[in-house]
Amino acid sequence: QVQLVESEGGLVQAGGSLRLSCAASVHTFSRYAMGWFRRAPGKDPDVVAAISGSGGSTYYADSVKGRFTTSRDNAKNTVYLQMNSLKPEDTAVYYCAADGGIYDLPYNVREYAYWGQGTQVTVSS
């Protein structure tokens, strides 16, 4: 069973930055693509970013492209989401997720099997 533990989010002003991390319990971390998703109140989850197991490929939603960067340190079993130029519409609960070691660069929520606990990110105007 894969366990994912996210760092705490926080409250930041528009234009500010925040970095999230997600630590995995797996022994073969590099085999898992990792994704970041967010859910606003009353909304379905949306993909934010994804990264392949090796870290060689990334995907970003259009809404965050150029502002967010995902990276991973496989030696530490950790994936990161660096969020810059934050906007109020970025406010959501953010989740990291791991696929089942099947895909190269999945972006669909249904392709992910394991989920972190979620962390609140609030951006004030």
FENLINWO-V538255 format. One record per residue. N is the residue number from 0. RES is the residue in three letters. SS is DSSP state (H for helix, E for strand, L for the rest). PHI is phi in whole degrees, 0 to 359 (NA if undefined). PSI is psi in whole degrees, 0 to 359 (NA if undefined). Layout:
BEGIN
n=N res=RES ss=SS phi=PHI psi=PSI
n=N res=RES ss=SS phi=PHI psi=PSI
END
This chain:
BEGIN
n=0 res=GLN ss=L phi=NA psi=135
n=1 res=VAL ss=L phi=265 psi=129
n=2 res=GLN ss=L phi=247 psi=136
n=3 res=LEU ss=E phi=236 psi=127
n=4 res=VAL ss=E phi=239 psi=120
n=5 res=GLU ss=E phi=265 psi=151
n=6 res=SER ss=L phi=287 psi=167
n=7 res=GLU ss=L phi=288 psi=147
n=8 res=GLY ss=L phi=279 psi=228
n=9 res=GLY ss=E phi=164 psi=183
n=10 res=LEU ss=E phi=247 psi=123
n=11 res=VAL ss=E phi=225 psi=158
n=12 res=GLN ss=E phi=276 psi=154
n=13 res=ALA ss=L phi=307 psi=136
n=14 res=GLY ss=L phi=92 psi=350
n=15 res=GLY ss=L phi=276 psi=183
n=16 res=SER ss=L phi=230 psi=155
n=17 res=LEU ss=E phi=207 psi=145
n=18 res=ARG ss=E phi=239 psi=127
n=19 res=LEU ss=E phi=253 psi=149
n=20 res=SER ss=E phi=229 psi=158
n=21 res=CYS ss=E phi=216 psi=119
n=22 res=ALA ss=E phi=257 psi=134
n=23 res=ALA ss=E phi=250 psi=149
n=24 res=SER ss=L phi=268 psi=354
n=25 res=VAL ss=L phi=291 psi=154
n=26 res=HIS ss=L phi=273 psi=341
n=27 res=THR ss=L phi=239 psi=60
n=28 res=PHE ss=H phi=301 psi=323
n=29 res=SER ss=H phi=294 psi=347
n=30 res=ARG ss=H phi=279 psi=348
n=31 res=TYR ss=L phi=253 psi=125
n=32 res=ALA ss=L phi=291 psi=146
n=33 res=MET ss=E phi=238 psi=142
n=34 res=GLY ss=E phi=230 psi=158
n=35 res=TRP ss=E phi=240 psi=131
n=36 res=PHE ss=E phi=231 psi=159
n=37 res=ARG ss=E phi=219 psi=150
n=38 res=ARG ss=E phi=228 psi=119
n=39 res=ALA ss=L phi=273 psi=158
n=40 res=PRO ss=L phi=305 psi=129
n=41 res=GLY ss=L phi=74 psi=10
n=42 res=LYS ss=L phi=243 psi=158
n=43 res=ASP ss=L phi=285 psi=155
n=44 res=PRO ss=L phi=293 psi=143
n=45 res=ASP ss=E phi=241 psi=140
n=46 res=VAL ss=E phi=290 psi=139
n=47 res=VAL ss=E phi=253 psi=311
n=48 res=ALA ss=E phi=200 psi=161
n=49 res=ALA ss=E phi=211 psi=156
n=50 res=ILE ss=E phi=216 psi=139
n=51 res=SER ss=L phi=289 psi=166
n=52 res=GLY ss=L phi=302 psi=321
n=53 res=SER ss=L phi=281 psi=344
n=54 res=GLY ss=L phi=86 psi=4
n=55 res=GLY ss=L phi=280 psi=342
n=56 res=SER ss=L phi=228 psi=143
n=57 res=THR ss=E phi=225 psi=157
n=58 res=TYR ss=E phi=227 psi=142
n=59 res=TYR ss=E phi=224 psi=139
n=60 res=ALA ss=L phi=295 psi=149
n=61 res=ASP ss=L phi=303 psi=327
n=62 res=SER ss=L phi=292 psi=341
n=63 res=VAL ss=L phi=241 psi=355
n=64 res=LYS ss=L phi=301 psi=132
n=65 res=GLY ss=L phi=89 psi=347
n=66 res=ARG ss=L phi=247 psi=324
n=67 res=PHE ss=E phi=253 psi=149
n=68 res=THR ss=E phi=222 psi=129
n=69 res=THR ss=E phi=252 psi=144
n=70 res=SER ss=E phi=212 psi=170
n=71 res=ARG ss=E phi=214 psi=152
n=72 res=ASP ss=E phi=238 psi=98
n=73 res=ASN ss=L phi=292 psi=335
n=74 res=ALA ss=L phi=293 psi=335
n=75 res=LYS ss=L phi=255 psi=2
n=76 res=ASN ss=L phi=54 psi=43
n=77 res=THR ss=E phi=225 psi=139
n=78 res=VAL ss=E phi=242 psi=149
n=79 res=TYR ss=E phi=235 psi=153
n=80 res=LEU ss=E phi=229 psi=109
n=81 res=GLN ss=E phi=267 psi=121
n=82 res=MET ss=E phi=246 psi=117
n=83 res=ASN ss=L phi=243 psi=163
n=84 res=SER ss=L phi=49 psi=49
n=85 res=LEU ss=L phi=294 psi=146
n=86 res=LYS ss=L phi=240 psi=156
n=87 res=PRO ss=H phi=305 psi=327
n=88 res=GLU ss=H phi=289 psi=352
n=89 res=ASP ss=H phi=281 psi=351
n=90 res=THR ss=L phi=299 psi=125
n=91 res=ALA ss=E phi=182 psi=172
n=92 res=VAL ss=E phi=271 psi=126
n=93 res=TYR ss=E phi=257 psi=135
n=94 res=TYR ss=E phi=236 psi=137
n=95 res=CYS ss=E phi=264 psi=155
n=96 res=ALA ss=E phi=210 psi=153
n=97 res=ALA ss=E phi=238 psi=140
n=98 res=ASP ss=E phi=280 psi=185
n=99 res=GLY ss=L phi=269 psi=21
n=100 res=GLY ss=L phi=77 psi=24
n=101 res=ILE ss=L phi=256 psi=320
n=102 res=TYR ss=L phi=257 psi=160
n=103 res=ASP ss=L phi=277 psi=303
n=104 res=LEU ss=L phi=217 psi=74
n=105 res=PRO ss=L phi=286 psi=149
n=106 res=TYR ss=L phi=231 psi=353
n=107 res=ASN ss=L phi=269 psi=136
n=108 res=VAL ss=H phi=302 psi=329
n=109 res=ARG ss=H phi=288 psi=348
n=110 res=GLU ss=H phi=270 psi=359
n=111 res=TYR ss=E phi=254 psi=139
n=112 res=ALA ss=E phi=251 psi=334
n=113 res=TYR ss=E phi=232 psi=143
n=114 res=TRP ss=E phi=225 psi=144
n=115 res=GLY ss=L phi=285 psi=178
n=116 res=GLN ss=L phi=280 psi=347
n=117 res=GLY ss=L phi=88 psi=145
n=118 res=THR ss=E phi=217 psi=141
n=119 res=GLN ss=E phi=277 psi=129
n=120 res=VAL ss=E phi=241 psi=123
n=121 res=THR ss=E phi=238 psi=128
n=122 res=VAL ss=E phi=244 psi=118
n=123 res=SER ss=E phi=270 psi=150
n=124 res=SER ss=L phi=274 psi=NA
END
